[in-house]
């Protein structure tokens, strides 16, 4: 069974070509992500994981690494509906 991190990395690998992205690497600092791709990432997370990313979640710290993104997904799942 695919883990959340595996699914997130598979999506990011479309943008981060020719680089074996590690879970702790900052995709913004490495220049892999621009604002348009960041919005595509949010839409992917909402559709793929059935979560809603709220305005207060749109902090860069939530999206800098695979680990941070996976933690955001997990925290959104734990929130009451």
N, C-alpha and C positions, 0 to 999 in steps of 0.2 A: 504494500500500500504506500502510495506517495505521501510524503510528509508535506506540511505547509511550506517548509523551507525549500524542498525540492521543487514544488510548484512555483514558488516565487522566483527561485533561481532560473527555472526554465523560461519564465517570462522575461526576466532581465537579460538572459543570454541573447535574446533577439537584438538587444541594443548594445550589449557589451560583447562585441565579437572579438575573437582572437585573444581572449583573456579568461583564465580560469578563476572566476570570481569567488573569493572566499567570503564566508558568512560575516566577517567583521570588517571588511573593506568598505570605505566610504565612497559610494558611487558618485556623489556630488563632487567631492574633493578631487577624485580621479578624472573628472570631466566627462563622465559617461552619460550624465543626465542633464537635460535642459528642462525648462518650465513646461513645454508641451509634453514631453515624455513623462514628467512628474504627474500631470493630469491623466495621462493614459494609464499610469500605474495605479492611481486612485480608482479609476473606473474598473480596471482589471480586478483589484482587490474586492471591490463591492460585488462584482458579478461572480467571481470565482469562489469567494468565501461566504457570500450571502450576508455581508455586513454593510453598515452605513458609516462612511467616514464623515464625521461632523466637522464643522468649521474649526472647533477647538482641537481637533486631531491634526490639523494641517500645520503642524510644527515640523521643521526640517529634521529634527532629531528622530522623529518617527519613521523617516524614510531614508536615512543615510546608509544603512546597512541591511543586509538580509536578516540579520538577527533582530534589528529594530523593527523592521516591517513585520516579521513573524510575531514579535511581542505585541505589536499593535493589533494584529488580527486576533490573537489569543485574548487580549483584553476586551476587544469588542464582542467576542463570542460570550464572554463571561458576564457582560452587562445584561441586566433584565430588559426585556422587550417592552 
